[in-house]
Amino acid sequence: MTECNEISEMLVDYVNRRLQKVENIQVINHLAQCKCCRSDAAAYISLKNHALESMTSIPKDIMDSAFNKIHSQESALDSCKLAYETVKYSMLILKQTITLVRQAI
């Protein structure tokens, strides 16, 4: 595989900052010397910027609704955990009571 082919396969990850340090340095050094790959990288960056600009933000009411739903699910989970702990300790007390009754008989 030629160096340009190897770098070309890494360009999307380079633009999205997902390369390891060694790979990042390899791409930077190659781009400094290769006009063709530099042009490809510029095209990827332009495409990414265009995509980011065309994204709309999530309306506040939808965002708030999602966070409220998550919070209510967390509250329900906390209630379930508390109920479980209560039942668990009640069962331990019942077990100890049965043991004491058996010993008394």
N, C-alpha and C positions, 0 to 999 in steps of 0.2 A: 504494500500500500504506500502510495506517495505521501509526502508530508502534507501536501494540500488536502488530500482526501482525509487523512487522519484529523487534521485541524477542522476541516469542514464538518466532520461528525461531532465535534465538540463545541461548535459555535453557538448552538441554541442553549446549551448548558452554560457556556461562557456568558452569554447575554443575560441569562437568568440567575447568574452567580451561584451555580451549583457545582462548580469544579473544585477539586482539591487544589491546594496551593501550588503543587508541582505542575499540574495540568494547566492551571491558570497562567503561570509563568511561561510555560511552553507556548500557549496560544498568543500571549502578549508579544513574545519574541518573534513568533512567526508573522504576526500581523504587522509588526514594525518593518518587515522586509518584503511582504507579499501584498501588492496592490489588489490583486484579484480577491484574496481572502478578506482583506480589509474592506473591500466593497461589499462582499457578502455579509460581513459582520454589521456594517452600517445599515444594510437593508433589513437585517433581523432586528436591529435596535429601532429603526424607524417603524417597522411593523408592530413591534411591542408597544412603542409609545402611542401609536395610532389606536391600537386596541385598548390601551389604558385610558386614553382620552375619550373614547366612545362609550366607555362603561358609565352607566348611571349609578348614582349612589342609592342605597336602600332607603326608602322613605322612613322617617322617624317612627311613625305609628306602627309600621311593620316590625322594625327593629325592637321597639319597646315591647310589642306583643310577644315576639320570640323570646326576649329575655324574661318577661313575666312568666311565660309558659315553662321555661327552664327552671326558674326559681320555684314555681309551684310544684314541679316534679321533684326538685331537690327537697322541698318541705315535706312532700308525701313520703319520700324515701327516708327522711329523718324520722318521721312518725312511725314508719314500719320498723325501723331499727330499734326505736324506743319500745314499741310493742313487743318485738322479739326479745329484747333484753328483759322486759318485765315478765314475760311468759317463762323465759329461761330461769330466772331467779325464783319464780313461783314454783316451778318444777323441782328445783333444788331444795326449797323449803319443804315441799310435799314429800320428797324422798327422805329427807332427814327426819321428818315427823313420823313417817312409816317405820323407819329404822328404830326410832325411840319407842314407838308403840310396840313393836315386835320384841324389843328388849324388855319392856315392862311386863309383857304377858308371860 
